[in-house]
Amino acid sequence: MKVVIQRVTKASVTIEGEKVASIENGLLILLGIVNEDTPEDIKWLSNKIVNLRIFGDENGVMNMSLKDTNGDIIVVSQFTLQASTKKGNRPSYIKAAKPEVAIPLYQDFVNQIEKDLGKKVQTGQFGADMKVELLNDGPVTIIIDSKNKE
């Protein structure tokens, strides 16, 4: 699993003109899934995200986690995160999991984040043409790949 985490002061997802998700302070998470992803990837990644210390404390130092700040999350599926640009100029998405594999893993990821965070998480809609708006705070943008635990 690969995620792009963006610290936001606001974010929303709109599908066919209808706003389906909206948060203020928190994280917008773009999630890309491959066939090899497992429940262990989900647990590791969820724990990492909710405890990542990327929010400012009283001194403005990034020393607080999403749990510490009671922030919110929007999770958006994004198969293009698994793009390969090794050959030519047209990205290949062959590594991205097909819906029959990706949808259950996406739902499990959302459920795990909710469990670890202790509250409901908002989402986009898997496979939909979504319009994602955000106001990146900082900007703080972090990429994490569960297959490359650095």
C-alpha positions as a Python dict, from the first residue, in 0.01 Angstrom:
ca = {
    (1, 'M'): (0, 0, 0),
    (2, 'K'): (116, 344, -81),
    (3, 'V'): (-28, 661, 68),
    (4, 'V'): (15, 1029, 13),
    (5, 'I'): (-68, 1205, 339),
    (6, 'Q'): (-146, 1574, 328),
    (7, 'R'): (-196, 1781, 640),
    (8, 'V'): (-491, 2009, 568),
    (9, 'T'): (-685, 2294, 722),
    (10, 'K'): (-975, 2185, 503),
    (11, 'A'): (-1048, 1923, 240),
    (12, 'S'): (-1349, 1788, 53),
    (13, 'V'): (-1452, 1533, -207),
    (14, 'T'): (-1723, 1604, -464),
    (15, 'I'): (-1878, 1344, -695),
    (16, 'E'): (-2111, 1451, -978),
    (17, 'G'): (-2164, 1791, -816),
    (18, 'E'): (-2244, 1649, -469),
    (19, 'K'): (-2004, 1700, -179),
    (20, 'V'): (-1966, 1355, -20),
    (21, 'A'): (-1692, 1431, 233),
    (22, 'S'): (-1565, 1741, 406),
    (23, 'I'): (-1325, 1803, 694),
    (24, 'E'): (-1140, 2087, 855),
    (25, 'N'): (-813, 2026, 1041),
    (26, 'G'): (-674, 1682, 974),
    (27, 'L'): (-539, 1461, 698),
    (28, 'L'): (-633, 1391, 340),
    (29, 'I'): (-505, 1043, 257),
    (30, 'L'): (-472, 921, -101),
    (31, 'L'): (-446, 539, -100),
    (32, 'G'): (-304, 314, -373),
    (33, 'I'): (-339, -64, -340),
    (34, 'V'): (-150, -351, -506),
    (35, 'N'): (-242, -722, -521),
    (36, 'E'): (29, -813, -271),
    (37, 'D'): (-112, -593, 7),
    (38, 'T'): (-212, -776, 324),
    (39, 'P'): (-389, -713, 655),
    (40, 'E'): (-42, -660, 805),
    (41, 'D'): (17, -372, 561),
    (42, 'I'): (-315, -219, 668),
    (43, 'K'): (-239, -245, 1041),
    (44, 'W'): (115, -110, 1007),
    (45, 'L'): (11, 180, 784),
    (46, 'S'): (-291, 277, 993),
    (47, 'N'): (-86, 282, 1313),
    (48, 'K'): (184, 488, 1142),
    (49, 'I'): (-69, 743, 1009),
    (50, 'V'): (-268, 808, 1328),
    (51, 'N'): (51, 838, 1537),
    (52, 'L'): (262, 1038, 1288),
    (53, 'R'): (376, 1352, 1469),
    (54, 'I'): (319, 1616, 1201),
    (55, 'F'): (98, 1866, 1385),
    (56, 'G'): (231, 2165, 1573),
    (57, 'D'): (244, 2175, 1950),
    (58, 'E'): (211, 2492, 2163),
    (59, 'N'): (558, 2599, 2040),
    (60, 'G'): (479, 2538, 1674),
    (61, 'V'): (701, 2227, 1663),
    (62, 'M'): (566, 1925, 1472),
    (63, 'N'): (535, 1709, 1779),
    (64, 'M'): (168, 1607, 1789),
    (65, 'S'): (-21, 1330, 1611),
    (66, 'L'): (-367, 1325, 1461),
    (67, 'K'): (-483, 1143, 1775),
    (68, 'D'): (-336, 1421, 1991),
    (69, 'T'): (-515, 1695, 1796),
    (70, 'N'): (-846, 1509, 1751),
    (71, 'G'): (-816, 1581, 1377),
    (72, 'D'): (-1026, 1425, 1104),
    (73, 'I'): (-942, 1213, 800),
    (74, 'I'): (-1068, 1173, 446),
    (75, 'V'): (-946, 859, 267),
    (76, 'V'): (-958, 861, -113),
    (77, 'S'): (-874, 558, -327),
    (78, 'Q'): (-626, 645, -600),
    (79, 'F'): (-497, 364, -822),
    (80, 'T'): (-269, 608, -1006),
    (81, 'L'): (-35, 607, -702),
    (82, 'Q'): (76, 266, -825),
    (83, 'A'): (173, 399, -1168),
    (84, 'S'): (495, 284, -1326),
    (85, 'T'): (669, 545, -1539),
    (86, 'K'): (979, 337, -1611),
    (87, 'K'): (914, 296, -1983),
    (88, 'G'): (788, 561, -2222),
    (89, 'N'): (565, 855, -2137),
    (90, 'R'): (237, 676, -2075),
    (91, 'P'): (212, 546, -1716),
    (92, 'S'): (132, 180, -1667),
    (93, 'Y'): (-115, 88, -1394),
    (94, 'I'): (-60, -287, -1414),
    (95, 'K'): (63, -299, -1051),
    (96, 'A'): (-261, -145, -918),
    (97, 'A'): (-496, -403, -770),
    (98, 'K'): (-816, -479, -961),
    (99, 'P'): (-1143, -377, -789),
    (100, 'E'): (-1223, -729, -665),
    (101, 'V'): (-899, -720, -461),
    (102, 'A'): (-874, -348, -394),
    (103, 'I'): (-1226, -273, -267),
    (104, 'P'): (-1215, -512, 32),
    (105, 'L'): (-864, -391, 121),
    (106, 'Y'): (-976, -28, 91),
    (107, 'Q'): (-1272, -94, 320),
    (108, 'D'): (-1050, -281, 568),
    (109, 'F'): (-805, 12, 566),
    (110, 'V'): (-1084, 261, 643),
    (111, 'N'): (-1214, 35, 922),
    (112, 'Q'): (-866, -1, 1073),
    (113, 'I'): (-806, 376, 1067),
    (114, 'E'): (-1143, 427, 1240),
    (115, 'K'): (-1049, 170, 1503),
    (116, 'D'): (-702, 319, 1561),
    (117, 'L'): (-827, 679, 1561),
    (118, 'G'): (-1137, 604, 1767),
    (119, 'K'): (-1380, 787, 1541),
    (120, 'K'): (-1551, 784, 1203),
    (121, 'V'): (-1346, 855, 892),
    (122, 'Q'): (-1486, 1015, 578),
    (123, 'T'): (-1417, 874, 234),
    (124, 'G'): (-1448, 931, -134),
    (125, 'Q'): (-1613, 661, -345),
    (126, 'F'): (-1400, 381, -483),
    (127, 'G'): (-1372, 403, -863),
    (128, 'A'): (-1568, 727, -893),
    (129, 'D'): (-1455, 1037, -1082),
    (130, 'M'): (-1389, 1256, -779),
    (131, 'K'): (-1302, 1621, -745),
    (132, 'V'): (-1075, 1659, -444),
    (133, 'E'): (-1015, 2002, -295),
    (134, 'L'): (-770, 2077, -17),
    (135, 'L'): (-588, 2353, 156),
    (136, 'N'): (-253, 2194, 238),
    (137, 'D'): (-128, 2318, 574),
    (138, 'G'): (243, 2392, 581),
    (139, 'P'): (258, 2245, 321),
    (140, 'V'): (308, 1907, 483),
    (141, 'T'): (293, 1614, 239),
    (142, 'I'): (436, 1272, 324),
    (143, 'I'): (452, 956, 113),
    (144, 'I'): (459, 617, 285),
    (145, 'D'): (488, 278, 116),
    (146, 'S'): (414, -24, 337),
    (147, 'K'): (650, -230, 119),
    (148, 'N'): (937, 10, 186),
    (149, 'K'): (940, 69, 563),
    (150, 'E'): (1211, 333, 601),
}
